[in-house]
């Protein structure tokens, strides 16, 4: 599947809202975590070797310093696994496109 930047942003938004969701945003607009979408999208686009730890550190720091909550390691791990898989998918798609496939 080829992913453009708009699709990537929507997929990151969905992962943050449905999986990460540190405040329990059920019932709130799906843009509740949009301030975190763009930095994560940039992390995905700008590095082919982004590690789970880098995503986890960003999410933990966001929960602790910006939201004011104690980070939940299991929720963060589930979220970072999905973000890393998305990063791999995006970069594979772009590599195939560059190769003319």
Secondary structure as UniProt FT lines:
FT   HELIX           5..15
FT   HELIX           16..20
FT   TURN            22..23
FT   TURN            26..27
FT   TURN            30..33
FT   HELIX           34..46
FT   TURN            48..49
FT   HELIX           52..61
FT   HELIX           62..67
FT   HELIX           73..98
FT   TURN            99..100
//
